[in-house]
Amino acid sequence: MTVRRNDQGHVRMPEPEFEAILARAAEEGAKRALADVGLDGDEAALDIRDLRSLVDCIRLVRRTAMQTAVRMITTGVMLALLAGIAIKLKIFGGSP
């Protein structure tokens, strides 16, 4: 590799060579980042799948909890309406 410089002292290189250097740097950076968080071993893919599964389970639990809360609120409102109707119509024997 011959180093070419322009009149301002900046190094110039062919674009394919520059892209190859960038790709290698990105790959090394990704490997270092995975190693920093402990996902660099042979079982890294399994660990990532487990993490994704855990996140999916958390999302399912959150969605189910919201659905349950909405159902309980709806049931409470319906029971209150039915109790109000029963009292209004004196179904359970009210005062004369």
Backbone atoms as SQL, in Angstrom:
CREATE TABLE atoms (id INTEGER PRIMARY KEY, chain TEXT, resi INTEGER, resn TEXT, atom TEXT, x REAL, y REAL, z REAL);
INSERT INTO atoms VALUES
  (1, 'A', 1, 'MET', 'N', 0.853, -1.173, 0.000),
  (2, 'A', 1, 'MET', 'CA', 0.000, 0.000, 0.000),
  (3, 'A', 1, 'MET', 'C', 0.899, 1.235, 0.000),
  (4, 'A', 2, 'THR', 'N', 0.709, 2.049, -0.976),
  (5, 'A', 2, 'THR', 'CA', 1.459, 3.299, -1.031),
  (6, 'A', 2, 'THR', 'C', 0.589, 4.395, -0.463),
  (7, 'A', 3, 'VAL', 'N', 1.190, 5.197, 0.365),
  (8, 'A', 3, 'VAL', 'CA', 0.451, 6.280, 1.009),
  (9, 'A', 3, 'VAL', 'C', 0.515, 7.496, 0.109),
  (10, 'A', 4, 'ARG', 'N', -0.641, 7.947, -0.288),
  (11, 'A', 4, 'ARG', 'CA', -0.732, 9.177, -1.087),
  (12, 'A', 4, 'ARG', 'C', -1.336, 10.264, -0.232),
  (13, 'A', 5, 'ARG', 'N', -0.753, 11.408, -0.312),
  (14, 'A', 5, 'ARG', 'CA', -1.249, 12.548, 0.457),
  (15, 'A', 5, 'ARG', 'C', -1.595, 13.676, -0.503),
  (16, 'A', 6, 'ASN', 'N', -2.617, 14.431, -0.116),
  (17, 'A', 6, 'ASN', 'CA', -2.940, 15.603, -0.928),
  (18, 'A', 6, 'ASN', 'C', -2.120, 16.787, -0.420),
  (19, 'A', 7, 'ASP', 'N', -2.370, 17.952, -0.997),
  (20, 'A', 7, 'ASP', 'CA', -1.555, 19.118, -0.647),
  (21, 'A', 7, 'ASP', 'C', -1.770, 19.591, 0.801),
  (22, 'A', 8, 'GLN', 'N', -2.858, 19.140, 1.436),
  (23, 'A', 8, 'GLN', 'CA', -3.107, 19.527, 2.828),
  (24, 'A', 8, 'GLN', 'C', -2.576, 18.494, 3.824),
  (25, 'A', 9, 'GLY', 'N', -1.977, 17.421, 3.325),
  (26, 'A', 9, 'GLY', 'CA', -1.411, 16.402, 4.193),
  (27, 'A', 9, 'GLY', 'C', -2.350, 15.269, 4.531),
  (28, 'A', 10, 'HIS', 'N', -3.553, 15.255, 3.979),
  (29, 'A', 10, 'HIS', 'CA', -4.513, 14.180, 4.249),
  (30, 'A', 10, 'HIS', 'C', -4.159, 12.953, 3.412),
  (31, 'A', 11, 'VAL', 'N', -4.332, 11.794, 4.001),
  (32, 'A', 11, 'VAL', 'CA', -4.036, 10.549, 3.308),
  (33, 'A', 11, 'VAL', 'C', -5.184, 10.208, 2.374),
  (34, 'A', 12, 'ARG', 'N', -4.832, 9.758, 1.165),
  (35, 'A', 12, 'ARG', 'CA', -5.836, 9.353, 0.183),
  (36, 'A', 12, 'ARG', 'C', -5.656, 7.876, -0.096),
  (37, 'A', 13, 'MET', 'N', -6.762, 7.136, -0.208),
  (38, 'A', 13, 'MET', 'CA', -6.681, 5.714, -0.540),
  (39, 'A', 13, 'MET', 'C', -7.877, 5.353, -1.404),
  (40, 'A', 14, 'PRO', 'N', -7.763, 4.278, -2.161),
  (41, 'A', 14, 'PRO', 'CA', -8.887, 3.852, -3.018),
  (42, 'A', 14, 'PRO', 'C', -10.106, 3.481, -2.171),
  (43, 'A', 15, 'GLU', 'N', -11.265, 3.714, -2.726),
  (44, 'A', 15, 'GLU', 'CA', -12.515, 3.466, -1.993),
  (45, 'A', 15, 'GLU', 'C', -12.686, 2.009, -1.588),
  (46, 'A', 16, 'PRO', 'N', -12.399, 1.016, -2.441),
  (47, 'A', 16, 'PRO', 'CA', -12.543, -0.383, -2.003),
  (48, 'A', 16, 'PRO', 'C', -11.645, -0.719, -0.808),
  (49, 'A', 17, 'GLU', 'N', -10.445, -0.178, -0.793),
  (50, 'A', 17, 'GLU', 'CA', -9.541, -0.415, 0.329),
  (51, 'A', 17, 'GLU', 'C', -10.079, 0.230, 1.604),
  (52, 'A', 18, 'PHE', 'N', -10.615, 1.433, 1.461),
  (53, 'A', 18, 'PHE', 'CA', -11.205, 2.132, 2.614),
  (54, 'A', 18, 'PHE', 'C', -12.400, 1.365, 3.158),
  (55, 'A', 19, 'GLU', 'N', -13.262, 0.843, 2.269),
  (56, 'A', 19, 'GLU', 'CA', -14.427, 0.066, 2.705),
  (57, 'A', 19, 'GLU', 'C', -14.006, -1.229, 3.394),
  (58, 'A', 20, 'ALA', 'N', -12.935, -1.851, 2.915),
  (59, 'A', 20, 'ALA', 'CA', -12.436, -3.072, 3.556),
  (60, 'A', 20, 'ALA', 'C', -11.934, -2.766, 4.964),
  (61, 'A', 21, 'ILE', 'N', -11.245, -1.661, 5.130),
  (62, 'A', 21, 'ILE', 'CA', -10.768, -1.266, 6.457),
  (63, 'A', 21, 'ILE', 'C', -11.945, -0.985, 7.385),
  (64, 'A', 22, 'LEU', 'N', -12.955, -0.297, 6.870),
  (65, 'A', 22, 'LEU', 'CA', -14.149, -0.013, 7.677),
  (66, 'A', 22, 'LEU', 'C', -14.865, -1.292, 8.089),
  (67, 'A', 23, 'ALA', 'N', -14.992, -2.239, 7.155),
  (68, 'A', 23, 'ALA', 'CA', -15.674, -3.499, 7.460),
  (69, 'A', 23, 'ALA', 'C', -14.908, -4.261, 8.540),
  (70, 'A', 24, 'ARG', 'N', -13.589, -4.311, 8.431),
  (71, 'A', 24, 'ARG', 'CA', -12.782, -5.013, 9.427),
  (72, 'A', 24, 'ARG', 'C', -12.885, -4.330, 10.796),
  (73, 'A', 25, 'ALA', 'N', -12.860, -3.000, 10.795),
  (74, 'A', 25, 'ALA', 'CA', -12.973, -2.264, 12.053),
  (75, 'A', 25, 'ALA', 'C', -14.346, -2.481, 12.690),
  (76, 'A', 26, 'ALA', 'N', -15.399, -2.504, 11.870),
  (77, 'A', 26, 'ALA', 'CA', -16.749, -2.727, 12.402),
  (78, 'A', 26, 'ALA', 'C', -16.863, -4.128, 12.996),
  (79, 'A', 27, 'GLU', 'N', -16.284, -5.117, 12.314),
  (80, 'A', 27, 'GLU', 'CA', -16.341, -6.488, 12.813),
  (81, 'A', 27, 'GLU', 'C', -15.579, -6.617, 14.132),
  (82, 'A', 28, 'GLU', 'N', -14.405, -6.037, 14.196),
  (83, 'A', 28, 'GLU', 'CA', -13.626, -6.089, 15.439),
  (84, 'A', 28, 'GLU', 'C', -14.346, -5.350, 16.572),
  (85, 'A', 29, 'GLY', 'N', -14.969, -4.230, 16.256),
  (86, 'A', 29, 'GLY', 'CA', -15.719, -3.482, 17.266),
  (87, 'A', 29, 'GLY', 'C', -16.911, -4.272, 17.781),
  (88, 'A', 30, 'ALA', 'N', -17.610, -4.953, 16.867),
  (89, 'A', 30, 'ALA', 'CA', -18.753, -5.767, 17.282),
  (90, 'A', 30, 'ALA', 'C', -18.298, -6.926, 18.168),
  (91, 'A', 31, 'LYS', 'N', -17.185, -7.560, 17.790),
  (92, 'A', 31, 'LYS', 'CA', -16.671, -8.655, 18.614),
  (93, 'A', 31, 'LYS', 'C', -16.283, -8.155, 20.005),
  (94, 'A', 32, 'ARG', 'N', -15.659, -7.002, 20.070),
  (95, 'A', 32, 'ARG', 'CA', -15.246, -6.445, 21.361),
  (96, 'A', 32, 'ARG', 'C', -16.468, -6.078, 22.206),
  (97, 'A', 33, 'ALA', 'N', -17.500, -5.512, 21.553),
  (98, 'A', 33, 'ALA', 'CA', -18.716, -5.143, 22.289),
  (99, 'A', 33, 'ALA', 'C', -19.410, -6.383, 22.846),
  (100, 'A', 34, 'LEU', 'N', -19.479, -7.456, 22.043),
  (101, 'A', 34, 'LEU', 'CA', -20.093, -8.692, 22.535),
  (102, 'A', 34, 'LEU', 'C', -19.273, -9.301, 23.664),
  (103, 'A', 35, 'ALA', 'N', -17.958, -9.212, 23.557),
  (104, 'A', 35, 'ALA', 'CA', -17.104, -9.730, 24.627),
  (105, 'A', 35, 'ALA', 'C', -17.295, -8.923, 25.911),
  (106, 'A', 36, 'ASP', 'N', -17.497, -7.622, 25.780),
  (107, 'A', 36, 'ASP', 'CA', -17.695, -6.774, 26.961),
  (108, 'A', 36, 'ASP', 'C', -18.959, -7.134, 27.734),
  (109, 'A', 37, 'VAL', 'N', -19.990, -7.589, 27.028),
  (110, 'A', 37, 'VAL', 'CA', -21.239, -7.952, 27.716),
  (111, 'A', 37, 'VAL', 'C', -21.336, -9.449, 27.981),
  (112, 'A', 38, 'GLY', 'N', -20.271, -10.182, 27.663),
  (113, 'A', 38, 'GLY', 'CA', -20.237, -11.601, 27.982),
  (114, 'A', 38, 'GLY', 'C', -20.903, -12.499, 26.970),
  (115, 'A', 39, 'LEU', 'N', -21.032, -12.049, 25.741),
  (116, 'A', 39, 'LEU', 'CA', -21.674, -12.858, 24.706),
  (117, 'A', 39, 'LEU', 'C', -20.685, -13.229, 23.607),
  (118, 'A', 40, 'ASP', 'N', -19.497, -13.678, 23.995),
  (119, 'A', 40, 'ASP', 'CA', -18.481, -13.977, 22.994),
  (120, 'A', 40, 'ASP', 'C', -18.120, -15.453, 22.914),
  (121, 'A', 41, 'GLY', 'N', -18.757, -16.304, 23.693),
  (122, 'A', 41, 'GLY', 'CA', -18.412, -17.723, 23.723),
  (123, 'A', 41, 'GLY', 'C', -19.139, -18.515, 22.653),
  (124, 'A', 42, 'ASP', 'N', -18.980, -19.831, 22.753),
  (125, 'A', 42, 'ASP', 'CA', -19.631, -20.727, 21.791),
  (126, 'A', 42, 'ASP', 'C', -21.145, -20.738, 21.963),
  (127, 'A', 43, 'GLU', 'N', -21.610, -20.449, 23.151),
  (128, 'A', 43, 'GLU', 'CA', -23.046, -20.478, 23.422),
  (129, 'A', 43, 'GLU', 'C', -23.688, -19.098, 23.338),
  (130, 'A', 44, 'ALA', 'N', -23.023, -18.173, 22.679),
  (131, 'A', 44, 'ALA', 'CA', -23.542, -16.804, 22.582),
  (132, 'A', 44, 'ALA', 'C', -24.879, -16.770, 21.839),
  (133, 'A', 45, 'ALA', 'N', -24.984, -17.545, 20.761),
  (134, 'A', 45, 'ALA', 'CA', -26.240, -17.560, 20.000),
  (135, 'A', 45, 'ALA', 'C', -27.377, -18.088, 20.863),
  (136, 'A', 46, 'LEU', 'N', -27.103, -19.117, 21.656),
  (137, 'A', 46, 'LEU', 'CA', -28.122, -19.665, 22.556),
  (138, 'A', 46, 'LEU', 'C', -28.515, -18.640, 23.618),
  (139, 'A', 47, 'ASP', 'N', -27.519, -17.919, 24.139),
  (140, 'A', 47, 'ASP', 'CA', -27.815, -16.880, 25.131),
  (141, 'A', 47, 'ASP', 'C', -28.696, -15.794, 24.547),
  (142, 'A', 48, 'ILE', 'N', -28.411, -15.386, 23.329),
  (143, 'A', 48, 'ILE', 'CA', -29.204, -14.333, 22.688),
  (144, 'A', 48, 'ILE', 'C', -30.626, -14.831, 22.433),
  (145, 'A', 49, 'ARG', 'N', -30.756, -16.095, 22.000),
  (146, 'A', 49, 'ARG', 'CA', -32.105, -16.654, 21.813),
  (147, 'A', 49, 'ARG', 'C', -32.872, -16.693, 23.129),
  (148, 'A', 50, 'ASP', 'N', -32.174, -17.057, 24.206),
  (149, 'A', 50, 'ASP', 'CA', -32.820, -17.079, 25.522),
  (150, 'A', 50, 'ASP', 'C', -33.260, -15.675, 25.945),
  (151, 'A', 51, 'LEU', 'N', -32.410, -14.691, 25.690),
  (152, 'A', 51, 'LEU', 'CA', -32.777, -13.307, 26.036),
  (153, 'A', 51, 'LEU', 'C', -33.989, -12.843, 25.236),
  (154, 'A', 52, 'ARG', 'N', -34.010, -13.177, 23.959),
  (155, 'A', 52, 'ARG', 'CA', -35.171, -12.802, 23.130),
  (156, 'A', 52, 'ARG', 'C', -36.433, -13.499, 23.615),
  (157, 'A', 53, 'SER', 'N', -36.303, -14.756, 23.994),
  (158, 'A', 53, 'SER', 'CA', -37.445, -15.493, 24.518),
  (159, 'A', 53, 'SER', 'C', -37.943, -14.863, 25.812),
  (160, 'A', 54, 'LEU', 'N', -37.007, -14.461, 26.669),
  (161, 'A', 54, 'LEU', 'CA', -37.380, -13.810, 27.921),
  (162, 'A', 54, 'LEU', 'C', -38.113, -12.492, 27.670),
  (163, 'A', 55, 'VAL', 'N', -37.634, -11.715, 26.719),
  (164, 'A', 55, 'VAL', 'CA', -38.289, -10.448, 26.389),
  (165, 'A', 55, 'VAL', 'C', -39.683, -10.713, 25.821),
  (166, 'A', 56, 'ASP', 'N', -39.815, -11.744, 24.980),
  (167, 'A', 56, 'ASP', 'CA', -41.136, -12.097, 24.451),
  (168, 'A', 56, 'ASP', 'C', -42.088, -12.500, 25.573),
  (169, 'A', 57, 'CYS', 'N', -41.588, -13.248, 26.553),
  (170, 'A', 57, 'CYS', 'CA', -42.427, -13.653, 27.688),
  (171, 'A', 57, 'CYS', 'C', -42.862, -12.445, 28.507),
  (172, 'A', 58, 'ILE', 'N', -41.955, -11.506, 28.702),
  (173, 'A', 58, 'ILE', 'CA', -42.305, -10.288, 29.449),
  (174, 'A', 58, 'ILE', 'C', -43.396, -9.521, 28.714),
  (175, 'A', 59, 'ARG', 'N', -43.272, -9.426, 27.406),
  (176, 'A', 59, 'ARG', 'CA', -44.304, -8.742, 26.608),
  (177, 'A', 59, 'ARG', 'C', -45.643, -9.455, 26.714),
  (178, 'A', 60, 'LEU', 'N', -45.624, -10.789, 26.679),
  (179, 'A', 60, 'LEU', 'CA', -46.859, -11.561, 26.799),
  (180, 'A', 60, 'LEU', 'C', -47.504, -11.350, 28.165),
  (181, 'A', 61, 'VAL', 'N', -46.690, -11.365, 29.221),
  (182, 'A', 61, 'VAL', 'CA', -47.216, -11.154, 30.575),
  (183, 'A', 61, 'VAL', 'C', -47.824, -9.762, 30.689),
  (184, 'A', 62, 'ARG', 'N', -47.138, -8.755, 30.131),
  (185, 'A', 62, 'ARG', 'CA', -47.657, -7.383, 30.189),
  (186, 'A', 62, 'ARG', 'C', -48.994, -7.278, 29.449),
  (187, 'A', 63, 'ARG', 'N', -49.061, -7.895, 28.264),
  (188, 'A', 63, 'ARG', 'CA', -50.297, -7.843, 27.483),
  (189, 'A', 63, 'ARG', 'C', -51.427, -8.571, 28.205),
  (190, 'A', 64, 'THR', 'N', -51.130, -9.734, 28.789),
  (191, 'A', 64, 'THR', 'CA', -52.139, -10.499, 29.512),
  (192, 'A', 64, 'THR', 'C', -52.619, -9.736, 30.746),
  (193, 'A', 65, 'ALA', 'N', -51.694, -9.090, 31.443),
  (194, 'A', 65, 'ALA', 'CA', -52.085, -8.316, 32.621),
  (195, 'A', 65, 'ALA', 'C', -53.008, -7.162, 32.232),
  (196, 'A', 66, 'MET', 'N', -52.714, -6.507, 31.132),
  (197, 'A', 66, 'MET', 'CA', -53.577, -5.410, 30.678),
  (198, 'A', 66, 'MET', 'C', -54.956, -5.940, 30.290),
  (199, 'A', 67, 'GLN', 'N', -54.993, -7.058, 29.591),
  (200, 'A', 67, 'GLN', 'CA', -56.283, -7.635, 29.206),
  (201, 'A', 67, 'GLN', 'C', -57.084, -8.038, 30.444),
  (202, 'A', 68, 'THR', 'N', -56.415, -8.613, 31.434),
  (203, 'A', 68, 'THR', 'CA', -57.102, -9.009, 32.663),
  (204, 'A', 68, 'THR', 'C', -57.645, -7.794, 33.397),
  (205, 'A', 69, 'ALA', 'N', -56.867, -6.733, 33.467),
  (206, 'A', 69, 'ALA', 'CA', -57.317, -5.512, 34.138),
  (207, 'A', 69, 'ALA', 'C', -58.535, -4.932, 33.424),
  (208, 'A', 70, 'VAL', 'N', -58.518, -4.905, 32.110),
  (209, 'A', 70, 'VAL', 'CA', -59.657, -4.373, 31.355),
  (210, 'A', 70, 'VAL', 'C', -60.891, -5.237, 31.580),
  (211, 'A', 71, 'ARG', 'N', -60.707, -6.554, 31.592),
  (212, 'A', 71, 'ARG', 'CA', -61.853, -7.448, 31.835),
  (213, 'A', 71, 'ARG', 'C', -62.431, -7.253, 33.231),
  (214, 'A', 72, 'MET', 'N', -61.566, -7.092, 34.230),
  (215, 'A', 72, 'MET', 'CA', -62.055, -6.893, 35.598),
  (216, 'A', 72, 'MET', 'C', -62.807, -5.570, 35.717),
  (217, 'A', 73, 'ILE', 'N', -62.299, -4.524, 35.117),
  (218, 'A', 73, 'ILE', 'CA', -62.978, -3.219, 35.161),
  (219, 'A', 73, 'ILE', 'C', -64.321, -3.307, 34.450),
  (220, 'A', 74, 'THR', 'N', -64.338, -3.955, 33.292),
  (221, 'A', 74, 'THR', 'CA', -65.585, -4.106, 32.544),
  (222, 'A', 74, 'THR', 'C', -66.607, -4.914, 33.337),
  (223, 'A', 75, 'THR', 'N', -66.146, -5.994, 33.952),
  (224, 'A', 75, 'THR', 'CA', -67.054, -6.808, 34.769),
  (225, 'A', 75, 'THR', 'C', -67.595, -6.012, 35.953),
  (226, 'A', 76, 'GLY', 'N', -66.753, -5.228, 36.602),
  (227, 'A', 76, 'GLY', 'CA', -67.192, -4.394, 37.724),
  (228, 'A', 76, 'GLY', 'C', -68.228, -3.379, 37.304),
  (229, 'A', 77, 'VAL', 'N', -68.010, -2.752, 36.155),
  (230, 'A', 77, 'VAL', 'CA', -68.980, -1.766, 35.663),
  (231, 'A', 77, 'VAL', 'C', -70.306, -2.447, 35.336),
  (232, 'A', 78, 'MET', 'N', -70.236, -3.615, 34.703),
  (233, 'A', 78, 'MET', 'CA', -71.471, -4.336, 34.356),
  (234, 'A', 78, 'MET', 'C', -72.229, -4.758, 35.628),
  (235, 'A', 79, 'LEU', 'N', -71.492, -5.249, 36.639),
  (236, 'A', 79, 'LEU', 'CA', -72.160, -5.632, 37.890),
  (237, 'A', 79, 'LEU', 'C', -72.782, -4.428, 38.583),
  (238, 'A', 80, 'ALA', 'N', -72.111, -3.289, 38.544),
  (239, 'A', 80, 'ALA', 'CA', -72.667, -2.081, 39.150),
  (240, 'A', 80, 'ALA', 'C', -73.937, -1.653, 38.419),
  (241, 'A', 81, 'LEU', 'N', -73.915, -1.726, 37.100),
  (242, 'A', 81, 'LEU', 'CA', -75.121, -1.380, 36.330),
  (243, 'A', 81, 'LEU', 'C', -76.274, -2.333, 36.645),
  (244, 'A', 82, 'LEU', 'N', -75.968, -3.627, 36.703),
  (245, 'A', 82, 'LEU', 'CA', -77.024, -4.596, 37.023),
  (246, 'A', 82, 'LEU', 'C', -77.561, -4.381, 38.431),
  (247, 'A', 83, 'ALA', 'N', -76.688, -4.080, 39.384),
  (248, 'A', 83, 'ALA', 'CA', -77.148, -3.813, 40.750),
  (249, 'A', 83, 'ALA', 'C', -78.007, -2.559, 40.776),
  (250, 'A', 84, 'GLY', 'N', -77.620, -1.542, 40.028),
  (251, 'A', 84, 'GLY', 'CA', -78.424, -0.314, 39.961),
  (252, 'A', 84, 'GLY', 'C', -79.787, -0.569, 39.345),
  (253, 'A', 85, 'ILE', 'N', -79.810, -1.375, 38.296),
  (254, 'A', 85, 'ILE', 'CA', -81.088, -1.711, 37.655),
  (255, 'A', 85, 'ILE', 'C', -81.956, -2.518, 38.624),
  (256, 'A', 86, 'ALA', 'N', -81.369, -3.471, 39.331),
  (257, 'A', 86, 'ALA', 'CA', -82.122, -4.300, 40.274),
  (258, 'A', 86, 'ALA', 'C', -82.694, -3.440, 41.400),
  (259, 'A', 87, 'ILE', 'N', -81.927, -2.498, 41.887),
  (260, 'A', 87, 'ILE', 'CA', -82.426, -1.620, 42.959),
  (261, 'A', 87, 'ILE', 'C', -83.522, -0.713, 42.417),
  (262, 'A', 88, 'LYS', 'N', -83.328, -0.198, 41.215),
  (263, 'A', 88, 'LYS', 'CA', -84.314, 0.722, 40.633),
  (264, 'A', 88, 'LYS', 'C', -85.647, 0.015, 40.378),
  (265, 'A', 89, 'LEU', 'N', -85.578, -1.240, 39.924),
  (266, 'A', 89, 'LEU', 'CA', -86.802, -1.985, 39.633),
  (267, 'A', 89, 'LEU', 'C', -87.334, -2.734, 40.859),
  (268, 'A', 90, 'LYS', 'N', -86.652, -2.616, 41.981),
  (269, 'A', 90, 'LYS', 'CA', -87.044, -3.239, 43.246),
  (270, 'A', 90, 'LYS', 'C', -87.251, -4.753, 43.063),
  (271, 'A', 91, 'ILE', 'N', -86.292, -5.387, 42.395),
  (272, 'A', 91, 'ILE', 'CA', -86.383, -6.810, 42.120),
  (273, 'A', 91, 'ILE', 'C', -86.218, -7.628, 43.399),
  (274, 'A', 92, 'PHE', 'N', -85.377, -7.203, 44.297),
  (275, 'A', 92, 'PHE', 'CA', -85.093, -7.967, 45.506),
  (276, 'A', 92, 'PHE', 'C', -85.997, -7.560, 46.675),
  (277, 'A', 93, 'GLY', 'N', -87.084, -6.997, 46.363),
  (278, 'A', 93, 'GLY', 'CA', -88.057, -6.648, 47.402),
  (279, 'A', 93, 'GLY', 'C', -87.619, -5.457, 48.216),
  (280, 'A', 94, 'GLY', 'N', -87.967, -4.335, 47.769),
  (281, 'A', 94, 'GLY', 'CA', -87.618, -3.107, 48.478),
  (282, 'A', 94, 'GLY', 'C', -88.769, -2.666, 49.370),
  (283, 'A', 95, 'SER', 'N', -88.633, -1.516, 49.943),
  (284, 'A', 95, 'SER', 'CA', -89.699, -0.971, 50.775),
  (285, 'A', 95, 'SER', 'C', -90.852, -0.535, 49.896),
  (286, 'A', 96, 'PRO', 'N', -92.112, -0.627, 50.391),
  (287, 'A', 96, 'PRO', 'CA', -93.296, -0.313, 49.560),
  (288, 'A', 96, 'PRO', 'C', -93.465, 1.120, 49.225);
